[in-house]
Structure formats: structure tokens, C-alpha cells
Amino acid sequence: MITINVIGDQISGSYGDTPFCVNYSEDTYNKMVNLQDRQDVVASMEEYNQLMEEFAVLTVQDYKSTIETECPYIYVNEFTNEFFLKNNGVVSSVPMPQALVDRILTSIDKGVDFMPLVKMWIRFLRNPILSKKMEDGRGEDFAKRFFNFVNLEYVHPQLKNQLMEDHGLSEEVAERRATMYQMKITKEGLLNGYKVSREILHKYDTETGEEVPRYGRTFNPDTGEIESDGLPKHVEDRLFEPAIMGSGGAAFSCEGPNGYPGNGHFIKVGCTHRLPDWSYVDTNDMRSCVKGLHFGGLKYIAFYTGEIHNIFVDPMHVGAVPDDETGAIRCLQYFVHSSLAGVNGSIYHSSSYAAKTDEEWEEMRKEAVQAFSEAKASIDRDTAEINAL
């Protein structure tokens, strides 16, 4: 017996004892209905079995054709069933994690733009630490950890309670609607994550060296009540430091129009924060709470108290993913584009930061190609792969 149901953009049901679910298309649906009608007039088991075989063909989802048609940047190895990035006619040597493939397929099914995912993967393939880990057999695990981190989901407790209390939804429905990805991805393929800091509310008297309040409160002359905390109007003019390490650990730069000269431990909105080089980042995925700049997703920041900043991270600057379940990552650099602590004075577009890291990649690419060219004979494929990114 054949049963057919259309739910959203899926056709599901069963034929005989076999369940199925495929993407909806008018042509496939009409063919299935035609076979369903024919089952009412079959006169023998031989005809019935032949009908089931015809129907079975319609239930096979050709994901290779689907994904290669919808996304020309992906190549599917039909022998290993692995997916690879393809660009400028060159196929990457690093297979895509299955979770990334599944999310791209889900995006295709739902009509959601999947190009940010592809661009994110291109940026990750530029990562020099990935190249090193591929050489010693840890690259595929690193890639899997990276995308597991990106793919983590989070039930937002405030939104869940609001849906239940203000809109009367059941806990199950409210939880489903309050579930979101912990890590956002910009249209350029950057990670849009979070950093927790504490604000530096003191400064030092330049003559005595004594610690004094950074901001001066103002009081009502009649009541003595506090009228203002004296905080700057814009958050770019405020100074922060890492919530856990404070002034400890390796010093990093704080670069931007309102940046801090030299290396230190200061965080400012509107600035790129960068360690001197990769030797300052522990890239071992098996170690936690070690050197490197840290950031994470929504679940990660829930563990800490302090001011929350929104940051951009280029995947090529990710050094290690020690925890791909709660969302912790170590990186070489990040850009703080806003903060819940205050109001921005300027807008910082992800496209601007992406353009800066693209310039950095261009220099890295030239150096890598030059290095490969000096040992050209056996590594033409590597050179082509780097140029394709």
C-alpha cells in the first residue's frame, strides 16, 4: 500500500512497509500520485511488486546532484561520499565535516542562503594552523571540532519564559521557538561571537601614581542623590580588560582609531585585538585554560560575570577548539564591534573587517605560494589549492 503526505516542502509516507521522505517537487508528487492510483487496479502480486519498485525509485534523494546543482562550490566524491570545497576549478584536499554538509542541505531544503556557510569554510581553509594539523593527522578532527562549535544550539531562557508567560505557549513549543545557533555567521563568513570583560573603573594620578576613580559622579546639590555616573556617552571611550585573566597572560595589541598604544591587556570597542604571532596561542585542542585569546558562544558567556562584547572572528584566526560542546575557542585575533555595556558612537560593518582580513590573507597567500614555488616539483597541487582560496 502506498501513502503520501505533503508537509511543508517535504513529501513523506510509505510504500509497502518502507517509510520515505524526499524534497517536494510537483513532478515527483504527480508521479507518486499516479502510482498510488494504479495500485487500486493491480491484479497480481507480480504487478504489485513492480509498482513498488517503480515507486522506490522516486524516493531516492540524489543529494550529490542536488548540492552540486544548488552550490557549484561543492564537489561530492561519489566513491567516498565525502564533500569538498571546489573553487576556480580546484578541489580542496580537506573534506567538509558532515555537520556542515547537513546544515547546507537543510538550508537548501528550506530555501535559506547557504553562501555564508561556504564563505566561512573558505576562510577556515585559509587557516595556517589547519594546514599544520593536516600534516600531523589532526586536521580533520580540528575541522570537525570547529564546525561542531559553530553548529551548537542554545535555548535562550529569557525568550523561552517570555513566550510561555506573555504568549501562553507550552514549554515544549516555547523551547523549540527559543532555540537558536550560539554562533552567528556574517554574510562574509566571519564568526559573530562573544567576549566577556570587566570594565576598568579606575585610573592613576599622573603626578602621585595614586589610584583614583576614572569617572566622576555628579550629585544633586539639594538632595545629594547621584545624577550621573560620569560614564562617557559612547562605549568606545570606555576601557575594559579580560574577565578572567585581567592584566595577566600575554600582552596583545588594541588597534583602531581609539586604540591603545603598544601591547597590553586592554579591550576597546571599535578595535582589533591581536597577539604578536601564533607562538602566543596554544593550538592543542586537548588543552583548556591555556594561552591565546578566548571567545565563545551564548552558553560559554553564561558561565562568566562581566560586560558582554560582540566580536567578529575570521575562521583563519582560530587556533584551537578545546570544547565543542559549551562553545570555547582560542584565537589569534578578534574585532570588538559593539557591547551591551553602552551605546556605540560609530557603526562597524562586518564587511569592513572582512576586507582587512582578506588583505592579510592575500599577503599570506603570496608568501605561501612563494615558499611552494621554491620547492615546485611535487607541490603544484598545493599551490593551486592556495590560489583557489
C-alpha positions in Angstrom: 0.0 0.0 0.0 1.2 3.5 -0.9 0.5 6.5 1.4 1.6 10.1 0.5 1.6 13.2 2.7 2.9 16.7 1.9 4.2 18.5 4.9 5.8 21.9 4.2 8.4 21.3 1.5 8.6 17.5 2.1 6.8 14.5 0.6 6.6 11.7 3.2 4.7 8.5 3.6 5.4 4.8 3.0 5.2 2.2 0.2 4.7 -1.3 1.5 6.4 -1.4 4.8 9.1 1.2 3.8 8.8 4.8 5.0 10.2 7.6 2.9 10.8 11.4 2.9 12.0 13.5 0.0 12.1 17.1 -1.1 8.8 18.3 -2.7 8.6 18.9 -6.4 5.5 19.0 -8.5 6.8 16.4 -10.9 7.8 13.9 -8.2 4.5 14.4 -6.4 2.4 13.8 -9.6 4.3 10.6 -10.4 3.8 9.3 -6.9 0.0 10.1 -7.0 -0.2 8.3 -10.4 1.4 5.2 -8.9 -0.8 5.4 -5.9 -3.9 5.4 -8.2 -2.6 2.5 -10.1 -2.3 0.3 -7.0 -6.1 0.1 -6.9 -6.3 -1.8 -10.2 -3.3 -4.2 -9.9 -4.5 -7.8 -10.4 -1.4 -9.8 -9.2 1.4 -9.8 -6.8 3.8 -9.5 -9.7 2.2 -6.3 -10.8 2.1 -5.0 -7.2 5.8 -5.7 -6.7 6.7 -4.0 -9.9 4.7 -1.0 -8.8 6.6 -0.9 -5.5 9.9 -0.9 -7.4 8.8 2.0 -9.6 7.7 3.9 -6.5 11.0 3.2 -4.7 12.9 5.0 -7.5 11.0 8.2 -6.7 12.0 8.1 -3.0 15.8 8.2 -3.7 17.1 11.6 -2.9 20.0 12.4 -5.1 21.9 14.7 -2.7 25.0 14.7 -4.9 23.1 16.2 -7.9 21.1 18.5 -5.6 24.0 20.0 -3.7 26.3 20.3 -6.8 23.5 22.0 -8.7 22.5 24.3 -6.0 26.0 25.1 -4.8 28.7 24.9 -7.6 31.4 25.5 -4.9 30.9 22.0 -3.5 32.2 18.7 -5.1 30.9 15.3 -4.0 33.2 12.3 -4.2 30.7 9.6 -5.2 33.1 6.8 -4.2 33.7 8.0 -0.6 30.5 10.2 -0.3 32.7 13.0 1.1 32.1 16.7 0.3 34.8 19.1 -0.7 35.1 22.8 -1.5 35.6 23.5 -5.2 36.7 26.9 -6.4 38.3 28.1 -9.6 38.4 24.5 -10.8 40.4 23.3 -7.8 39.1 20.8 -5.3 40.2 21.2 -1.7 42.0 18.3 0.0 40.2 18.8 3.3 36.8 17.1 3.4 33.9 19.1 4.9 32.6 17.9 8.3 29.3 16.0 8.0 27.6 18.5 10.2 28.5 21.3 7.8 27.2 19.3 4.8 23.9 18.6 6.7 23.4 22.2 7.5 24.0 23.2 3.9 21.5 20.6 2.7 19.0 21.8 5.3 19.5 25.4 4.1 18.8 24.2 0.6 15.7 22.4 1.6 14.4 25.5 3.5 15.4 28.0 0.8 17.9 29.7 3.2 21.0 31.3 1.8 23.9 28.9 2.5 26.7 31.0 1.0 27.7 32.4 4.4 28.5 28.8 5.4 30.5 28.3 2.2 32.4 31.5 2.7 33.1 30.6 6.4 34.5 27.3 5.2 36.8 29.0 2.6 38.1 31.3 5.4 38.7 28.2 7.6 40.7 26.5 4.8 43.0 29.6 4.8 43.9 28.8 8.4 47.7 28.1 8.7 47.0 26.0 11.9 44.7 23.8 9.9 47.5 23.2 7.4 49.9 22.2 10.2 47.3 19.9 11.8 46.6 18.2 8.4 50.3 17.4 8.2 50.3 15.6 11.5 46.9 13.8 11.1 44.9 16.1 13.4 43.3 18.3 10.7 40.0 16.5 10.1 39.4 16.4 13.9 40.2 20.1 14.1 37.7 20.8 11.3 35.0 18.7 12.9 35.5 20.4 16.2 35.4 23.8 14.6 32.1 23.2 12.9 30.6 21.5 15.9 31.3 24.7 17.7 29.7 26.8 15.0 26.7 24.5 14.9 26.0 24.5 18.7 22.4 25.4 19.6 21.2 27.3 22.7 17.8 27.6 24.3 17.5 31.3 25.3 16.0 31.2 28.8 14.6 34.8 28.7 12.9 34.3 25.3 11.5 30.9 26.4 10.0 32.4 29.5 8.6 35.3 27.6 6.9 33.0 25.1 5.4 31.0 27.9 4.3 33.9 30.1 3.3 36.5 27.6 2.0 34.4 24.7 0.8 31.3 26.6 2.8 28.8 24.6 3.5 25.4 26.1 7.0 24.7 27.4 7.8 22.4 24.5 6.7 24.8 21.8 8.4 27.8 23.6 11.6 25.8 23.9 11.6 25.0 20.3 11.0 28.6 19.2 13.6 29.9 21.7 16.3 27.6 20.3 19.0 29.3 18.2 22.5 28.9 17.0 25.0 30.1 19.6 27.3 31.5 17.0 26.1 33.8 14.2 27.8 33.8 10.8 28.0 37.1 8.8 27.4 37.2 5.1 31.2 37.4 4.6 31.7 34.1 6.5 33.0 35.7 9.7 32.0 34.3 13.1 30.0 36.8 15.2 30.6 35.6 18.8 31.0 37.0 22.3 33.7 38.1 24.7 33.2 38.8 28.4 35.3 41.5 30.1 35.3 43.7 33.2 35.3 47.5 33.0 38.3 49.4 34.3 36.8 52.0 36.6 40.0 53.4 38.0 43.0 55.3 36.7 46.2 56.6 38.2 47.1 60.1 39.1 49.9 61.2 36.7 51.7 63.1 39.5 51.3 60.9 42.6 50.6 57.5 41.0 47.7 57.0 43.3 44.6 55.1 42.1 41.7 57.4 41.6 38.2 57.0 40.0 38.2 57.0 36.2 34.9 58.7 36.0 33.5 61.4 38.3 30.0 61.1 39.6 27.7 64.1 39.8 25.2 64.7 42.6 22.1 66.7 43.0 23.1 69.8 45.1 19.8 69.7 47.0 19.2 66.0 47.7 22.7 64.5 47.4 21.3 61.8 45.0 23.5 60.6 42.2 22.5 62.2 39.0 25.2 60.7 36.7 27.9 58.0 37.0 30.0 60.2 34.7 30.4 57.5 32.1 31.3 58.6 28.6 28.4 59.0 26.1 29.9 56.3 23.8 31.2 52.9 24.7 34.3 53.4 22.5 35.6 55.8 25.1 35.5 53.2 27.9 38.2 50.8 28.9 37.9 47.0 29.6 40.1 44.0 30.3 39.5 40.2 30.0 37.1 39.0 32.7 39.3 36.0 33.8 42.9 36.9 33.1 42.7 40.6 33.7 46.2 42.0 33.3 47.7 38.5 33.3 48.8 36.4 30.4 50.4 37.5 27.2 50.0 41.2 26.2 48.1 41.9 23.0 47.6 44.9 20.7 44.4 47.0 20.7 44.4 48.6 17.2 42.0 51.2 15.9 41.3 55.0 15.8 40.6 54.9 19.6 43.1 52.1 20.2 45.7 51.8 22.9 49.4 52.3 22.0 51.7 49.3 22.4 50.7 45.9 23.7 48.8 45.5 26.9 45.6 43.9 28.3 43.1 46.4 27.2 39.8 45.8 25.3 38.1 48.6 23.5 35.0 48.7 21.2 36.0 49.5 17.6 39.4 47.9 17.8 41.2 44.8 16.6 42.8 42.8 19.4 45.8 40.7 18.3 48.5 38.6 19.8 52.0 39.1 18.2 52.0 35.7 16.4 50.9 32.1 16.6 53.5 31.2 19.2 51.3 33.0 21.7 48.4 30.6 21.1 48.3 27.1 22.4 46.8 25.2 19.4 46.4 21.9 21.1 42.7 21.1 21.0 43.1 18.7 24.0 44.2 21.5 26.4 42.0 24.1 28.1 42.6 27.3 30.0 46.0 27.9 28.3 47.5 30.8 26.3 45.6 32.5 23.5 42.7 35.0 23.1 39.4 33.4 24.2 35.9 33.8 23.0 32.7 31.8 22.7 29.0 31.5 22.1 25.9 32.1 24.2 26.4 29.1 26.5 30.0 30.0 27.1 29.4 33.5 28.3 26.7 32.4 30.6 29.4 30.9 32.8 31.0 34.3 33.4 30.1 37.6 35.1 31.0 40.9 33.4 30.4 43.1 30.4 29.4 41.3 27.2 31.0 42.4 23.9 30.0 41.3 20.4 33.0 40.4 18.3 34.0 39.3 14.8 36.5 36.5 14.3 37.8 35.3 10.9 38.0 31.5 10.9 41.5 31.7 9.7 42.5 33.1 13.1 41.1 30.1 15.1 43.8 28.1 16.7 42.1 25.5 18.9 38.6 24.3 19.9 39.1 22.7 23.3 35.4 22.4 24.0 33.0 22.0 21.1 30.0 21.4 23.4 29.9 24.5 25.5 31.5 26.8 23.0 35.1 27.7 23.8 37.7 28.7 21.3 41.2 30.1 21.3 42.2 32.5 18.5 45.0 34.9 17.4 42.8 38.0 17.0 39.3 39.4 17.1 37.4 42.7 16.5 35.0 44.1 19.0 32.2 45.8 17.1 29.7 46.6 20.0 29.0 46.0 23.6 26.0 45.6 25.9 27.8 47.9 28.3 26.9 51.0 26.3 25.9 52.7 23.1 28.2 52.9 20.0 29.4 56.2 18.6 30.1 54.5 15.2 28.9 51.5 13.2 31.4 48.8 12.5 30.4 46.7 9.5 31.4 43.1 9.2 32.3 43.8 5.5 35.0 46.3 6.6 36.7 43.8 9.0 36.4 41.0 6.4 38.1 43.2 3.9 41.0 43.8 6.3 41.5 40.1 6.9 41.2 39.4 3.2 44.1 41.8 2.7 46.0 39.8 5.4 45.2 36.6 3.6 46.5 38.0 0.3 49.9 38.6 1.9 49.9 35.2 3.5 48.9 33.6 0.2 51.7 35.3 -1.7 54.2 34.1 0.9 52.9 30.6 0.8 52.9 30.4 -3.0 56.5 31.8 -3.0 57.5 29.1 -0.5 55.9 26.4 -2.5 57.4 27.7 -5.7 60.9 27.3 -4.3 60.2 23.6 -4.0 57.9 23.4 -7.0 58.2 19.9 -8.4 56.0 17.9 -6.1 53.6 20.6 -4.8 51.9 22.1 -7.8 48.6 20.9 -6.4 49.1 22.6 -3.1 50.0 25.9 -4.8 46.8 25.7 -6.9 44.7 25.0 -3.9 46.0 28.0 -2.0 45.4 30.2 -5.1 41.8 28.9 -5.3 41.1 30.2 -1.8 
